[in-house]
Amino acid sequence: MPGPAKRIRLLPGLALAAASVLAAMHALPARATAFCEVKATRDGFVALRDAPSTGGKLIRRLKAGEMVQLDSTRPNPRGWKAVIFRDEAGGKARPGWVSAGLIEQECG
């Protein structure tokens, strides 16, 4: 076990390391990433659309249990959520819109 003098010399180093970590955290943009599960529906799918409207072009039919990522870079018009979908095969990320009530509200 280090003596009292050695412990005192370690403290400034720890303080400097902690200050560096805090400074780096503040330099990064604050962005939360939330993944939400698609809910089960009567017709068996949730439409991923190219616009926040039922008139938007259907991009893909999402199945219950598939995951979408909330897209915090786009505003969410009432009743719609901007999302990004990537299929299980690691395919291309597809931005789109889903009806807000058709994805789980408690995402993480």
VMD Tcl script that builds the backbone (N, CA, C; Angstrom):
set m [mol new atoms 324]
animate dup $m
set s [atomselect $m all]
$s set {name element resname resid chain x y z} {
  {N N MET 1 A 0.853 -1.175 0.000}
  {CA C MET 1 A 0.000 0.000 0.000}
  {C C MET 1 A 0.897 1.237 0.000}
  {N N PRO 2 A 0.637 2.203 -0.902}
  {CA C PRO 2 A 1.484 3.391 -0.945}
  {C C PRO 2 A 1.315 4.223 0.311}
  {N N GLY 3 A 2.403 4.876 0.671}
  {CA C GLY 3 A 2.359 5.758 1.833}
  {C C GLY 3 A 1.578 7.020 1.517}
  {N N PRO 4 A 1.342 7.886 2.524}
  {CA C PRO 4 A 0.566 9.108 2.333}
  {C C PRO 4 A 1.138 10.027 1.265}
  {N N ALA 5 A 2.435 10.135 1.175}
  {CA C ALA 5 A 3.044 11.029 0.183}
  {C C ALA 5 A 2.754 10.546 -1.240}
  {N N LYS 6 A 2.798 9.236 -1.458}
  {CA C LYS 6 A 2.541 8.682 -2.786}
  {C C LYS 6 A 1.071 8.886 -3.187}
  {N N ARG 7 A 0.153 8.704 -2.244}
  {CA C ARG 7 A -1.264 8.908 -2.519}
  {C C ARG 7 A -1.541 10.349 -2.913}
  {N N ILE 8 A -0.900 11.284 -2.294}
  {CA C ILE 8 A -1.108 12.696 -2.599}
  {C C ILE 8 A -0.643 13.010 -4.020}
  {N N ARG 9 A 0.444 12.399 -4.463}
  {CA C ARG 9 A 0.940 12.637 -5.818}
  {C C ARG 9 A 0.018 12.027 -6.871}
  {N N LEU 10 A -0.697 10.970 -6.546}
  {CA C LEU 10 A -1.619 10.342 -7.501}
  {C C LEU 10 A -2.864 11.189 -7.733}
  {N N LEU 11 A -3.305 11.904 -6.723}
  {CA C LEU 11 A -4.537 12.679 -6.838}
  {C C LEU 11 A -4.509 13.712 -7.945}
  {N N PRO 12 A -3.443 14.513 -8.128}
  {CA C PRO 12 A -3.449 15.473 -9.240}
  {C C PRO 12 A -3.575 14.780 -10.601}
  {N N GLY 13 A -2.954 13.617 -10.757}
  {CA C GLY 13 A -3.067 12.868 -12.012}
  {C C GLY 13 A -4.487 12.406 -12.268}
  {N N LEU 14 A -5.147 11.928 -11.228}
  {CA C LEU 14 A -6.543 11.501 -11.363}
  {C C LEU 14 A -7.444 12.685 -11.691}
  {N N ALA 15 A -7.199 13.801 -11.058}
  {CA C ALA 15 A -8.002 14.991 -11.314}
  {C C ALA 15 A -7.841 15.447 -12.762}
  {N N LEU 16 A -6.626 15.389 -13.267}
  {CA C LEU 16 A -6.361 15.779 -14.651}
  {C C LEU 16 A -7.056 14.826 -15.623}
  {N N ALA 17 A -7.006 13.532 -15.332}
  {CA C ALA 17 A -7.665 12.543 -16.191}
  {C C ALA 17 A -9.180 12.765 -16.195}
  {N N ALA 18 A -9.752 13.004 -15.027}
  {CA C ALA 18 A -11.198 13.241 -14.933}
  {C C ALA 18 A -11.586 14.504 -15.696}
  {N N ALA 19 A -10.781 15.556 -15.580}
  {CA C ALA 19 A -11.066 16.807 -16.286}
  {C C ALA 19 A -10.991 16.594 -17.802}
  {N N SER 20 A -10.063 15.772 -18.264}
  {CA C SER 20 A -9.940 15.483 -19.696}
  {C C SER 20 A -11.162 14.745 -20.219}
  {N N VAL 21 A -11.633 13.769 -19.450}
  {CA C VAL 21 A -12.820 13.011 -19.856}
  {C C VAL 21 A -14.035 13.924 -19.924}
  {N N LEU 22 A -14.220 14.762 -18.936}
  {CA C LEU 22 A -15.365 15.680 -18.930}
  {C C LEU 22 A -15.294 16.661 -20.103}
  {N N ALA 23 A -14.115 17.162 -20.401}
  {CA C ALA 23 A -13.968 18.090 -21.525}
  {C C ALA 23 A -14.293 17.392 -22.835}
  {N N ALA 24 A -13.874 16.148 -22.992}
  {CA C ALA 24 A -14.164 15.392 -24.224}
  {C C ALA 24 A -15.652 15.137 -24.356}
  {N N MET 25 A -16.324 14.861 -23.249}
  {CA C MET 25 A -17.769 14.615 -23.299}
  {C C MET 25 A -18.518 15.858 -23.751}
  {N N HIS 26 A -18.085 17.023 -23.308}
  {CA C HIS 26 A -18.753 18.262 -23.698}
  {C C HIS 26 A -18.480 18.616 -25.152}
  {N N ALA 27 A -17.402 18.124 -25.724}
  {CA C ALA 27 A -17.056 18.423 -27.108}
  {C C ALA 27 A -17.904 17.608 -28.080}
  {N N LEU 28 A -18.426 16.467 -27.631}
  {CA C LEU 28 A -19.241 15.617 -28.498}
  {C C LEU 28 A -20.664 16.156 -28.568}
  {N N PRO 29 A -21.322 16.043 -29.734}
  {CA C PRO 29 A -22.712 16.488 -29.810}
  {C C PRO 29 A -23.604 15.561 -28.995}
  {N N ALA 30 A -24.571 16.137 -28.307}
  {CA C ALA 30 A -25.503 15.338 -27.515}
  {C C ALA 30 A -26.580 14.794 -28.443}
  {N N ARG 31 A -26.670 13.482 -28.526}
  {CA C ARG 31 A -27.670 12.868 -29.397}
  {C C ARG 31 A -28.081 11.538 -28.788}
  {N N ALA 32 A -29.345 11.383 -28.523}
  {CA C ALA 32 A -29.844 10.127 -27.988}
  {C C ALA 32 A -30.233 9.221 -29.146}
  {N N THR 33 A -29.939 7.960 -28.996}
  {CA C THR 33 A -30.321 6.987 -30.007}
  {C C THR 33 A -31.338 6.063 -29.378}
  {N N ALA 34 A -32.519 6.033 -29.945}
  {CA C ALA 34 A -33.570 5.177 -29.423}
  {C C ALA 34 A -34.028 4.231 -30.516}
  {N N PHE 35 A -34.124 2.967 -30.163}
  {CA C PHE 35 A -34.645 1.963 -31.071}
  {C C PHE 35 A -36.007 1.544 -30.564}
  {N N CYS 36 A -36.981 1.507 -31.459}
  {CA C CYS 36 A -38.358 1.183 -31.085}
  {C C CYS 36 A -38.832 -0.038 -31.856}
  {N N GLU 37 A -39.641 -0.827 -31.195}
  {CA C GLU 37 A -40.188 -2.036 -31.807}
  {C C GLU 37 A -41.508 -1.716 -32.506}
  {N N VAL 38 A -41.682 -2.293 -33.698}
  {CA C VAL 38 A -42.923 -2.142 -34.454}
  {C C VAL 38 A -43.994 -3.000 -33.777}
  {N N LYS 39 A -45.167 -2.427 -33.555}
  {CA C LYS 39 A -46.269 -3.143 -32.912}
  {C C LYS 39 A -46.971 -4.088 -33.899}
  {N N ALA 40 A -47.659 -5.058 -33.349}
  {CA C ALA 40 A -48.484 -5.960 -34.164}
  {C C ALA 40 A -49.747 -5.208 -34.583}
  {N N THR 41 A -50.182 -5.428 -35.810}
  {CA C THR 41 A -51.405 -4.795 -36.318}
  {C C THR 41 A -52.315 -5.868 -36.910}
  {N N ARG 42 A -53.556 -5.507 -37.151}
  {CA C ARG 42 A -54.514 -6.469 -37.724}
  {C C ARG 42 A -54.102 -6.957 -39.102}
  {N N ASP 43 A -53.581 -6.040 -39.915}
  {CA C ASP 43 A -53.216 -6.456 -41.271}
  {C C ASP 43 A -51.798 -7.033 -41.349}
  {N N GLY 44 A -51.090 -7.102 -40.203}
  {CA C GLY 44 A -49.814 -7.790 -40.148}
  {C C GLY 44 A -48.584 -6.972 -40.501}
  {N N PHE 45 A -48.743 -5.684 -40.758}
  {CA C PHE 45 A -47.570 -4.860 -41.062}
  {C C PHE 45 A -47.813 -3.402 -40.700}
  {N N VAL 46 A -46.708 -2.676 -40.617}
  {CA C VAL 46 A -46.730 -1.223 -40.425}
  {C C VAL 46 A -46.017 -0.630 -41.634}
  {N N ALA 47 A -46.640 0.355 -42.247}
  {CA C ALA 47 A -46.073 0.962 -43.454}
  {C C ALA 47 A -44.942 1.924 -43.110}
  {N N LEU 48 A -43.796 1.722 -43.759}
  {CA C LEU 48 A -42.700 2.683 -43.728}
  {C C LEU 48 A -42.897 3.527 -44.970}
  {N N ARG 49 A -43.160 4.831 -44.794}
  {CA C ARG 49 A -43.505 5.704 -45.920}
  {C C ARG 49 A -42.429 6.761 -46.168}
  {N N ASP 50 A -42.452 7.326 -47.372}
  {CA C ASP 50 A -41.458 8.346 -47.729}
  {C C ASP 50 A -41.867 9.749 -47.296}
  {N N ALA 51 A -43.060 9.900 -46.757}
  {CA C ALA 51 A -43.557 11.191 -46.282}
  {C C ALA 51 A -44.483 10.940 -45.088}
  {N N PRO 52 A -44.619 11.909 -44.193}
  {CA C PRO 52 A -45.467 11.729 -43.007}
  {C C PRO 52 A -46.952 11.890 -43.336}
  {N N SER 53 A -47.447 10.959 -44.138}
  {CA C SER 53 A -48.836 10.998 -44.580}
  {C C SER 53 A -49.234 9.612 -45.072}
  {N N THR 54 A -50.515 9.272 -44.938}
  {CA C THR 54 A -50.969 7.997 -45.487}
  {C C THR 54 A -50.882 8.002 -47.009}
  {N N GLY 55 A -50.740 9.182 -47.603}
  {CA C GLY 55 A -50.557 9.291 -49.042}
  {C C GLY 55 A -49.106 9.159 -49.475}
  {N N GLY 56 A -48.181 9.084 -48.495}
  {CA C GLY 56 A -46.763 8.923 -48.822}
  {C C GLY 56 A -46.509 7.556 -49.444}
  {N N LYS 57 A -45.531 7.495 -50.341}
  {CA C LYS 57 A -45.196 6.247 -51.033}
  {C C LYS 57 A -44.744 5.186 -50.020}
  {N N LEU 58 A -45.253 3.962 -50.179}
  {CA C LEU 58 A -44.877 2.840 -49.333}
  {C C LEU 58 A -43.460 2.400 -49.695}
  {N N ILE 59 A -42.551 2.482 -48.730}
  {CA C ILE 59 A -41.167 2.070 -48.947}
  {C C ILE 59 A -41.001 0.592 -48.616}
  {N N ARG 60 A -41.609 0.178 -47.494}
  {CA C ARG 60 A -41.474 -1.195 -47.027}
  {C C ARG 60 A -42.587 -1.505 -46.045}
  {N N ARG 61 A -42.956 -2.766 -45.977}
  {CA C ARG 61 A -43.905 -3.230 -44.974}
  {C C ARG 61 A -43.112 -3.815 -43.816}
  {N N LEU 62 A -43.184 -3.166 -42.659}
  {CA C LEU 62 A -42.461 -3.618 -41.473}
  {C C LEU 62 A -43.321 -4.610 -40.703}
  {N N LYS 63 A -42.711 -5.706 -40.272}
  {CA C LYS 63 A -43.420 -6.733 -39.507}
  {C C LYS 63 A -43.346 -6.429 -38.019}
  {N N ALA 64 A -44.314 -6.960 -37.281}
  {CA C ALA 64 A -44.321 -6.800 -35.825}
  {C C ALA 64 A -43.005 -7.320 -35.258}
  {N N GLY 65 A -42.429 -6.544 -34.338}
  {CA C GLY 65 A -41.189 -6.938 -33.693}
  {C C GLY 65 A -39.934 -6.414 -34.367}
  {N N GLU 66 A -40.044 -5.955 -35.621}
  {CA C GLU 66 A -38.868 -5.362 -36.254}
  {C C GLU 66 A -38.556 -4.050 -35.540}
  {N N MET 67 A -37.294 -3.642 -35.631}
  {CA C MET 67 A -36.850 -2.452 -34.918}
  {C C MET 67 A -36.600 -1.299 -35.886}
  {N N VAL 68 A -36.970 -0.100 -35.447}
  {CA C VAL 68 A -36.653 1.123 -36.179}
  {C C VAL 68 A -35.912 2.051 -35.230}
  {N N GLN 69 A -35.069 2.887 -35.782}
  {CA C GLN 69 A -34.327 3.859 -34.987}
  {C C GLN 69 A -34.997 5.215 -35.158}
  {N N LEU 70 A -35.274 5.890 -34.056}
  {CA C LEU 70 A -35.850 7.232 -34.146}
  {C C LEU 70 A -34.802 8.159 -34.753}
  {N N ASP 71 A -35.238 9.008 -35.672}
  {CA C ASP 71 A -34.339 9.942 -36.347}
  {C C ASP 71 A -34.516 11.317 -35.723}
  {N N SER 72 A -33.596 11.678 -34.837}
  {CA C SER 72 A -33.706 12.951 -34.114}
  {C C SER 72 A -33.297 14.152 -34.960}
  {N N THR 73 A -32.875 13.926 -36.195}
  {CA C THR 73 A -32.462 15.043 -37.048}
  {C C THR 73 A -33.626 15.638 -37.827}
  {N N ARG 74 A -34.786 14.962 -37.806}
  {CA C ARG 74 A -35.959 15.478 -38.540}
  {C C ARG 74 A -37.098 15.729 -37.561}
  {N N PRO 75 A -37.872 16.790 -37.795}
  {CA C PRO 75 A -39.018 17.063 -36.923}
  {C C PRO 75 A -40.106 16.007 -37.128}
  {N N ASN 76 A -40.906 15.810 -36.112}
  {CA C ASN 76 A -41.993 14.833 -36.174}
  {C C ASN 76 A -43.340 15.539 -36.246}
  {N N PRO 77 A -43.962 15.541 -37.422}
  {CA C PRO 77 A -45.306 16.122 -37.494}
  {C C PRO 77 A -46.263 15.313 -36.626}
  {N N ARG 78 A -47.317 15.936 -36.207}
  {CA C ARG 78 A -48.290 15.280 -35.329}
  {C C ARG 78 A -48.721 13.933 -35.891}
  {N N GLY 79 A -48.575 12.901 -35.051}
  {CA C GLY 79 A -49.029 11.569 -35.420}
  {C C GLY 79 A -48.017 10.734 -36.192}
  {N N TRP 80 A -46.834 11.280 -36.466}
  {CA C TRP 80 A -45.821 10.571 -37.253}
  {C C TRP 80 A -44.478 10.618 -36.551}
  {N N LYS 81 A -43.656 9.605 -36.800}
  {CA C LYS 81 A -42.295 9.564 -36.275}
  {C C LYS 81 A -41.328 9.379 -37.437}
  {N N ALA 82 A -40.283 10.207 -37.463}
  {CA C ALA 82 A -39.207 10.043 -38.435}
  {C C ALA 82 A -38.321 8.903 -37.928}
  {N N VAL 83 A -38.078 7.908 -38.784}
  {CA C VAL 83 A -37.308 6.739 -38.371}
  {C C VAL 83 A -36.284 6.354 -39.434}
  {N N ILE 84 A -35.393 5.474 -39.037}
  {CA C ILE 84 A -34.446 4.853 -39.953}
  {C C ILE 84 A -34.587 3.353 -39.756}
  {N N PHE 85 A -34.710 2.620 -40.852}
  {CA C PHE 85 A -34.853 1.164 -40.793}
  {C C PHE 85 A -33.689 0.510 -41.513}
  {N N ARG 86 A -33.138 -0.527 -40.894}
  {CA C ARG 86 A -32.092 -1.342 -41.530}
  {C C ARG 86 A -32.509 -2.798 -41.344}
  {N N ASP 87 A -32.591 -3.545 -42.453}
  {CA C ASP 87 A -33.043 -4.926 -42.340}
  {C C ASP 87 A -31.994 -5.805 -41.673}
  {N N GLU 88 A -32.408 -7.004 -41.272}
  {CA C GLU 88 A -31.557 -7.942 -40.541}
  {C C GLU 88 A -30.276 -8.277 -41.295}
  {N N ALA 89 A -30.326 -8.276 -42.608}
  {CA C ALA 89 A -29.162 -8.648 -43.416}
  {C C ALA 89 A -28.122 -7.525 -43.460}
  {N N GLY 90 A -28.359 -6.455 -42.723}
  {CA C GLY 90 A -27.409 -5.342 -42.709}
  {C C GLY 90 A -27.486 -4.510 -43.969}
  {N N GLY 91 A -28.655 -4.506 -44.567}
  {CA C GLY 91 A -28.841 -3.752 -45.800}
  {C C GLY 91 A -28.771 -2.253 -45.590}
  {N N LYS 92 A -29.052 -1.554 -46.652}
  {CA C LYS 92 A -28.997 -0.094 -46.664}
  {C C LYS 92 A -29.972 0.501 -45.647}
  {N N ALA 93 A -29.522 1.526 -44.940}
  {CA C ALA 93 A -30.391 2.237 -43.998}
  {C C ALA 93 A -31.418 3.016 -44.806}
  {N N ARG 94 A -32.678 2.878 -44.435}
  {CA C ARG 94 A -33.753 3.555 -45.152}
  {C C ARG 94 A -34.457 4.536 -44.229}
  {N N PRO 95 A -34.355 5.825 -44.519}
  {CA C PRO 95 A -35.128 6.785 -43.723}
  {C C PRO 95 A -36.584 6.733 -44.173}
  {N N GLY 96 A -37.459 7.011 -43.257}
  {CA C GLY 96 A -38.871 7.027 -43.609}
  {C C GLY 96 A -39.708 7.522 -42.446}
  {N N TRP 97 A -41.001 7.295 -42.577}
  {CA C TRP 97 A -41.968 7.758 -41.580}
  {C C TRP 97 A -42.903 6.615 -41.228}
  {N N VAL 98 A -43.252 6.500 -39.951}
  {CA C VAL 98 A -44.254 5.548 -39.507}
  {C C VAL 98 A -45.260 6.284 -38.635}
  {N N SER 99 A -46.467 5.760 -38.622}
  {CA C SER 99 A -47.485 6.320 -37.747}
  {C C SER 99 A -47.025 6.139 -36.305}
  {N N ALA 100 A -47.042 7.216 -35.536}
  {CA C ALA 100 A -46.502 7.202 -34.171}
  {C C ALA 100 A -47.146 6.138 -33.291}
  {N N GLY 101 A -48.410 5.872 -33.479}
  {CA C GLY 101 A -49.106 4.892 -32.642}
  {C C GLY 101 A -48.765 3.456 -32.970}
  {N N LEU 102 A -47.990 3.232 -34.032}
  {CA C LEU 102 A -47.691 1.854 -34.443}
  {C C LEU 102 A -46.284 1.391 -34.066}
  {N N ILE 103 A -45.590 2.209 -33.276}
  {CA C ILE 103 A -44.319 1.774 -32.698}
  {C C ILE 103 A -44.422 1.935 -31.200}
  {N N GLU 104 A -43.651 1.133 -30.475}
  {CA C GLU 104 A -43.665 1.202 -29.010}
  {C C GLU 104 A -43.259 2.599 -28.570}
  {N N GLN 105 A -43.954 3.135 -27.603}
  {CA C GLN 105 A -43.664 4.490 -27.129}
  {C C GLN 105 A -42.486 4.517 -26.169}
  {N N GLU 106 A -42.233 3.422 -25.480}
  {CA C GLU 106 A -41.098 3.342 -24.543}
  {C C GLU 106 A -39.943 2.698 -25.289}
  {N N CYS 107 A -39.097 3.526 -25.872}
  {CA C CYS 107 A -37.969 3.041 -26.655}
  {C C CYS 107 A -36.685 3.243 -25.871}
  {N N GLY 108 A -35.686 2.478 -26.233}
  {CA C GLY 108 A -34.411 2.642 -25.549}
  {C C GLY 108 A -33.266 2.204 -26.396}
}
mol reanalyze $m
mol bondsrecalc $m
mol representation Tube
mol addrep $m
